[in-house]
């Protein structure tokens, strides 16, 4: 029989009140609190905390405040930038390619709940992984919903709600986000 963490990572319904998961979230929130209280002249301390939070060394630039559920389910390429007040609900894996930029208050949600109210009353939830390619720019206030894949070199306009996959080399905008234009090949040359 699977433990709750295995169910969670498999995208199955799981109990978020499981003691192991609560301990892991508490650890993550404590690390986020420490990160969010660092000063600008404490760059080395920020990097140390990010390494502990993500479980591996990173050159990501995370501008506090930053919030996530586990940290260990976030996989980053090189040179990723999170601006102020980003939230990553990494119940399922969140994979982010290199040279990807997040504007302020971007929210990335892998967590989801049953549509049926009787099911929700059981306080079970599930999650779907999110994949964000390399050289992506996500504008401020955008929301990335569970299960979405965003292609390389795409641009997500500020305030967009991304509910379905985004092809590479496109600009999407709106709620729900829709492709508003393709980026010409020359726009991605030299990246």
C-alpha positions in Angstrom: 0.0 0.0 0.0 1.3 3.4 -0.9 2.1 6.0 1.7 0.5 9.5 1.3 3.6 11.1 -0.2 3.8 8.4 -2.9 0.1 9.0 -3.7 0.8 12.8 -3.8 3.7 12.5 -6.2 1.8 10.0 -8.4 -1.1 12.5 -8.9 -3.6 10.4 -6.9 -5.9 11.6 -4.2 -4.0 11.8 -0.9 -4.4 13.1 2.6 -2.5 16.4 3.1 -2.8 16.1 6.9 -0.5 13.1 6.8 2.2 13.7 9.5 5.1 13.2 7.2 3.7 15.7 4.7 3.0 18.2 7.5 6.6 17.9 8.7 7.9 18.5 5.2 5.7 21.5 4.6 6.6 22.9 8.1 10.3 22.6 7.2 9.7 24.3 3.9 7.8 27.2 5.5 10.5 27.7 8.1 13.1 27.9 5.3 10.9 30.3 3.4 10.5 32.5 6.5 14.3 32.6 6.9 14.8 33.4 3.2 12.1 36.1 3.4 13.8 37.9 6.3 17.2 38.1 4.7 18.6 41.5 3.7 20.0 42.4 0.3 23.6 42.2 1.6 23.0 38.6 2.6 23.3 37.0 -0.9 25.4 34.1 0.4 22.9 33.3 3.1 20.1 33.4 0.5 21.9 31.0 -1.8 22.5 28.6 1.2 18.8 28.7 2.1 17.8 28.1 -1.5 20.1 25.1 -1.7 18.5 23.7 1.4 15.0 24.5 0.2 15.4 23.0 -3.3 17.7 20.1 -2.2 20.5 21.0 -4.6 22.8 23.9 -5.4 21.2 26.5 -7.6 22.2 29.8 -9.2 18.5 31.0 -9.2 17.8 34.5 -8.1 14.8 34.5 -5.8 13.7 38.0 -4.7 11.9 37.7 -1.3 9.2 37.2 -0.4 8.9 33.7 -1.9 6.6 30.9 -0.9 6.3 27.2 -1.7 4.9 24.0 -0.2 7.8 21.6 -0.3 10.7 23.2 -2.3 12.0 19.7 -3.0 9.6 19.2 -5.8 10.9 22.3 -7.7 13.5 21.5 -10.4 15.3 24.5 -11.8 17.6 25.0 -14.8 20.3 27.6 -14.6 19.7 31.4 -14.3 16.1 31.3 -13.2 14.7 34.5 -11.8 11.7 34.9 -9.4 10.7 38.5 -8.7 8.9 39.6 -5.5 6.0 37.6 -4.0 6.0 34.5 -6.2 4.1 31.4 -5.0 4.9 27.8 -6.1 2.5 25.1 -4.8 4.9 22.3 -5.6 2.7 19.3 -4.5 3.7 17.7 -7.8 6.9 18.3 -9.6 7.5 21.8 -11.1 10.2 21.7 -13.7 11.6 25.0 -14.9 14.1 25.4 -17.7 17.1 27.7 -17.9 17.0 31.5 -18.4 13.3 31.7 -17.4 12.0 34.8 -15.8 9.0 35.3 -13.4 7.5 38.7 -12.8 6.2 39.7 -9.4 3.3 37.8 -7.9 3.4 34.9 -10.4 1.6 31.9 -9.0 2.3 28.3 -10.0 -0.3 25.8 -8.8 0.1 22.0 -9.1 -2.4 21.3 -6.3 -6.0 20.6 -7.2 -9.2 19.3 -5.5 -12.1 17.1 -6.6 -14.9 18.8 -8.5 -17.5 16.8 -6.7 -18.4 18.5 -3.3 -18.9 15.2 -1.5 -15.4 14.2 -2.5 -14.0 17.5 -1.3 -15.6 17.0 2.1 -13.1 14.1 2.6 -10.3 16.7 2.6 -8.3 14.8 0.0 -6.5 16.6 -2.8 -4.3 15.7 -5.7 -1.8 17.4 -8.0 -0.6 17.6 -11.6 3.0 18.4 -12.6 3.9 21.6 -14.4 6.6 21.9 -17.0 8.0 25.4 -18.0 10.6 25.4 -20.7 13.7 27.5 -21.1 13.9 31.1 -22.1 10.3 31.7 -21.0 9.1 35.0 -19.6 6.0 34.9 -17.3 4.6 38.4 -16.7 3.6 39.7 -13.3 0.4 38.3 -11.7 0.1 35.4 -14.1 -1.3 32.1 -12.8 -0.1 28.7 -14.1 -2.7 26.0 -13.4 -2.2 22.3 -12.6 -0.9 20.0 -15.4 0.2 22.8 -17.8 3.3 22.6 -20.0 4.8 25.9 -21.4 7.0 25.6 -24.4 10.5 27.1 -24.8 10.8 30.8 -25.6 7.2 31.6 -24.9 5.9 34.7 -23.2 2.9 34.7 -20.8 1.4 38.2 -20.6 0.9 39.8 -17.2 -2.3 38.8 -15.4 -2.9 35.7 -17.6 -4.4 32.5 -16.3 -2.8 29.6 -18.1 -5.2 26.7 -18.1 -3.8 24.6 -21.0 -0.5 23.9 -22.7 1.4 26.8 -24.4 3.3 26.0 -27.6 6.9 27.1 -27.9 7.6 30.5 -29.5 4.2 32.0 -28.7 2.8 34.9 -26.7 -0.3 34.1 -24.7 -2.6 36.4 -22.8 -6.0 36.6 -21.1 -8.2 34.5 -18.8 -8.1 31.8 -19.9 -4.8 32.5 -21.7 -4.9 32.1 -25.5 -2.2 32.4 -28.1 -2.3 36.0 -29.4 0.7 35.6 -31.7 3.6 33.4 -32.8 7.1 34.7 -32.2 9.1 34.8 -35.4 12.3 32.6 -35.6 14.5 35.7 -35.4 13.0 36.6 -32.1 14.7 33.5 -30.5 18.0 33.7 -32.3 21.0 34.1 -30.1 19.1 33.1 -27.0 
